[in-house]
Amino acid sequence: MSIENDLYLTKDYDSKYCLQVFKPLNVAFVRGSGSYLYDTEGKKYLDMIGGIAVNSVGHAHPKLVKAVVEQSRKLIHCSNYYYIPSRSELAYKLCKSSFADKAFFCNSGAEANEAAIKLARGYFYHKGIEKYEIITAKMSFHGRTMGTIAATGQAKFSKPFEPVTPGFIHVEFNDIDALINAITDKTAAVMLELIQGESGVNPVSPDYIRAVRKICNEKDILLIDDEIQTGVGRTGKMYCYEHYGILPDIMTLAKGLAGGVPIGAMLCTDEVASGLQPGDHGSTFGGNPLATTAANAVLDIIREEQLVANADDVGDYLMEKLQALKKRFPVIHQVRGRGLLIGIEFEPLISASMMQAVLLEKGFLVSAIGNSTIRLAPPLILTKPEASSFTTALEKILKAQEKNK
């Protein structure tokens, strides 16, 4: 039995048999092509959220589909007991394109951050130094496991599950004095997103992150760069840290790395890699042949189609169009972001969920963050005409709202 094209039955089964931790919009998608998704009725939508920054090369990219299909015919999973050629190749590609010397693969962003946390603590443990505290930012988001909700600087994610894992200190984002005051002789690492995604697309200050790097160098503290959402070309650089002229000690990736196939990666320097010895960490599915083959294909597509440059170019174009709308419509409070990761914050009279619903009706997919911000994270293949179609639709919505005042 298939319910693929039956929205009513899908909703019925979901409510009866799925744990209700999500609140789906009233739509189900059955296929995708490029930057577009198609629902059960055949309606076409421009995907301006890209599976929350996941579908980096768009939907059903022929090279990615071919790689996944061919690999699934040969071998989907074996075990990390053995060498996995596609895993070794992916590690090589990521290390050669970044600051890193070593890579560890898992299945999600939260798992990648868990690995980073363990690595930071293990690094000092294996050196015989008692340093375990990790400083993170308020309004950050690092995942939903018990460890990463403790790292996350938003109480709403951790309050129902207290007591949480100890050893995390939250300070104001972009406030260097707050960070300095939080450092103790037990501080092992500072863990930051260079653009806070889940709190409204808030970029780090260049002066702040450079000062953080300097302090970490001086005090023998590791810098963990959470690029789960910003990595792999999203911001117009392969990795977001490249915008700031700094190098992290540890970096985490996930979302866009395999174009929709679940994967996470934790990268680090040779020096820091000593923090995880044989048997200290692992993952049954991490680095499996299917996921790593998909990621290798995605990295090849990004290189061959120059999608990092496209994210930069189309992102600038989209930002210019949105800033022009901001000048015309006072209800747009702020437009923030880099490349193809953009937040549009409205004045409180316009709710994010309402704007998300109206755009859905018009055939555009975005995410709602908090009370008044919508997030854009479209595929890196997005074209200027597609970006323009979105801003035109947004302009019409805002004009209609002005008329109805």
N, C-alpha and C positions, 0 to 999 in steps of 0.2 A: 504493500500500500504506500502511495506517495501523496503527501499533502502539499507539495511544493507550490502549486499554483492556487491554493485555496487559503486566502488570508483569514477567513473566518475560522476555519478548522485549525490553522496554525495558532491563532490567538487562544482558542479553546484549549488545545493541548498544552500550550505554554503555561497558561494560568493553572491548569490542573497538575502538571507533571514537572515543571521547572521551578526550582527555588526562586522565589520572587525577590531577587536582589537587584534586578534591573527594572526600569520603567520605559519599555519600548514605545517609540512613536507609532502611529497607526499606519504602518507600512511594512512590507516584507519584500526583499529584493531577491530575484531569482537569477539574474545574470548581470555581467558588467562588461564594458568595452572602453578602453582608454580611460578618460576622465569621467565616464558616465556609468550610472547604474539604472537598471530597469526593474520595475516592481511587478507584482503578480498580475496587474492589469495591462502591463506593457508600457506604462508611463515612464518617460525618460527624466533622469535627474542629473544635474551637474554635481559631482561629488567634491564639494569644497572642504570636506573634513578628512577624506582619504582613509577611512577606517581609524581615525584618530592618529594621523601621521604614519600609518602603516603601509598603505598601498603606494609605495614610492614610485614605482614604474607604471602605475595605473592598473586597471583591471584587465585580466586575460592577455597580458603582453605575450605575444607569440613565442618569444625566446625563453621567457620564464616558464610558460606552460610546457614547451617542448622539453626543457631541462627537467622539470618535475615529473612529467609523464615517463620520459625515458629512464630516469633514475628509479621510479617506482616499479618499473618492469624488471629492473635488475636487483635492487636491494633497498629496502626502506630502513631497516634497522638491523644492527648486529649487536655490538657492545663496545664499550670503551676498554674492554680487555685487549682489544686489537687495534692496530693502526687503521685509521680511516682516511684514505687519500684526500677526499674532498674537505675534511676537517683541517688537515695539514695545509692544504692549498688556501683555505679561507684564512687561517691564522697568518700565513705568509702575506696575503693581500692586505689584511688589516694592519699588520705591523709595519709593512713597507709604506703604507699611506698615512701613518700617524707617528706619534712620539714613541710608540710602544715597542717592546721586545718580545712580549709573551701574551698569549690569549687563552682564555678559558671560555667554553661554550656551555650554555644552559638553554632554558626554554622560554624565558620571559624577562622583562625589565626588572621586576621585583627580585627574581632569582639572581640576575646580574648584580643588583645592588647588595643583595645578601652576600654574594661572593666578595664584593669589594669591602664590605664591612668586616668579614672574617679575615680577609687578606691584611687589612690595616692593623687589626688587633694581633693577628698571627705574626706579622712582621716584627713587632716589638717583643712579643712573647719569645720568639725563637732567638732574639738577641739578648734575652734575659733582662729586659726593661719592662717595668710595670706601667705601661701606657695603654689605655683602653677607651678613654672618653672620645666621643666624636661630636664635633660641633656642626650643627646644620642650621638652616635658615627658617625663620617663621614664614608661614604660607608656602613652604616647599611641599613637594609630593615625591616620594621615593618608592611607593608601592603599597601593597595591602597584606603582606605577610606580617607575622608578629614582630619580626625585626624591623621591617621597613615602615610599619606604621609608627614605631617608636622614633625612627629617624625623621619621619614626616612632621613638619612644623604646623600641623593643623589638628587641633584637638578633636574635631568632629570625626576624624578617621580612627582615632584610637580610644576615645572615651568609653565606648561600649565594651571594650575588650581589656580594660585594665585589670590587674597591673601589667604594664607593658615592659618590654626588655629595658633594663636600666643602662645608663652610660651615655645617653644622648642629651645634648644641651642645645636649646633652640635660641637663636639670637635674631635681631632685626636684620632683614636683608638690606644690603648696601650700606650698612652702618659699621664702619671699620672699628670705631671705638668700642661698640658692643661686642664685637668679636674678640678684640684684644683683652677686654675685661673678663671674658669667659674662659680664656686659656689658663690651664693649670699645668702642674708637672705631670698630670695624668693624660693630657690631651694627645691622642694618637693621630687624629685626622680632622680635617675640615671637609665636609661633603656639601657640594653646591650644584644646583642647576644654573647654567649660565643664562637661560631664559626660563623663568618659572611658568610652566605651562598650565597646570591645573588651577592656579589662582588668578589667571587672567592674562597670560602672556606678558610677563614683566621681565625685561632684560636686566642683566647685571650691569652696573656702572663700570666702565673700563678702568677708572682709577681705583675702584674698590677691588676688583679681582686682581689687579697687578699688585696692590698692597697686600692682599691675602697671600699671593704667591711669595712675596718677599718675606713676610712674617713666617710662613711655613718653612722656608729655607733657613731662616735664622734660628728657629726653635725646634728643628728636627721634627716637624709635623708633616704628615702626608696630605696632599691635596687630591680629593676624589672629585672628578668631574662627571656628574650624572648627565649623560647625553642620550638617555633613552628616547627622548622626543626630538632633540635637536641634531642628532648625529646623522651621518650618511647623506649629506648634501642638503638637508632641510633648510638651512639658514643661508645658503649661497656660498658656503665653504663646505668642504667634506666633513669637517668637524667644527663645531661652534667655537672651540677654544682658539682656533686660528684667527678669529677676528680680533683677539685681544693681545696677541704677542706673548702668550704664556704657554707653558707646558704643564699638564697635570702629572701626577705620579701614577694615578689609576683613572681609568675611564670606563664607563658602562654604556652599552648600546643595546638596542632591541628593535622596537617598532618597525622602522622601515628597512631593516637590514636584509630581510628575506622576502620582502614584498607581500607579506600576508601569511607566509608559512611561519609558525611559531619558532622563535629563536631569541636568545639573549647572548651577549658577549661581555666579558670583563677583560680589559686590556691593562697592562702595567709594564713598568720598566724591569730590566733584569734584576736590579738591586732589590726592588720591592717584591719580586716574585718569590724570594726566599721565605715570605710569610706563609706560604702554603706548601707544606712538604707532602710527599706521597702518603695518601690515606687521610689527609686533613680535610679534603673536600671532594665532591664528585657529583655526578648527575647521570641517572640511567639513560635518559633520552638525549641529554645534552651533546651537541656535536654529531648527531646521527647523520647518516649519508643523505637522507632526503632533505633535511633542513639546510645542511651546509652546501649541498648542491644548489639549492634555491638561492642561497645567499651569494654564492659565487656567480650565479647567473645575473642576479640583481647588480652586483658590483661591476660586472662586465657591461651591462646595459647602461648603467650610469656613466661609465667611462666612454663607451662608444657613442652614445647619444648626447654627450656633454650636458647631462642633466643638472650638474652642480651649477654650471654657468647659466642654464635656463632658469633654475630656481632663483638665482641672483637677479637676472634680467627681468623675468616676469614678476618676481616679488617686488622689485623697485617700481615697476609699472603699476601693479595692483596697489601698492602703498600710495603712490602719487594720486591715483584715482580716488582712493578712500580719503586721503587728506583733502582733496578738492571737495568731496561731499561734506566733510567735517566743517569746512568754511561756510558752506551753504545751509547746513542743517545743524542748528545749535544743540539738538538732542544727541548728537554724537559728541561725547565728552572727550574721548581720546582714541587714537589708533596707535598700536604698539606692535613691535616685533622685528624680525629680520627674515629676509628671504620669503619662503612660503610657509612661515609660521607667524600668523598675525592675529591680534586680538582687537576687537572693536567694542569699546566700552560706551554705553549709552547713559544718558541721564536717568535717574531712578524711575521716572515716569514710564520708561520703556523697559519691560522685563526681557531678559535674555530668552526665557522659554517662549514667550509670546513671539519674539522676532524669529526664533528657530522654527516655530510652527507656521508662521506666515511664509517664510522662505521655503519650507517644505511644500506648502501648497502651490507655490510658484515654480517648483521643480529644482530647488537648490538645497543642498545638505550642508549644515554647519552644526557645531556643537554649542551648547549653552553652558557657560561657566559662571557660577555664583548668581547674583541677582540681575546683573545688567551687562555682562560681557558675552559676546559670541566669539568663537575661535575658528580660524580658518587654517587648515593644514592639508591642502589638496595634493594630489599626485604631483611629482616633480616634472611631469610631462605637460602640465597645464600650459595652454597657449595664451597669448595676449587677447585674442578674440573671446576665448572662454572666460578669462578674467573680466573682460569688459562686459560680457553678458551678465555676470554676477553684479557688478557695480551699477549697471543700468537697472536691473531688477530691484536692487536696494534703493536706488534713487526713487523709483516709482512708488515703492512702499512708503518711504518717508514723505513723499509729496502727498499721497493719499491720507496719511495720518495728519499732516498739517491741515488739509482741507476739512477733516472731521473734527478739528478742535472746537 
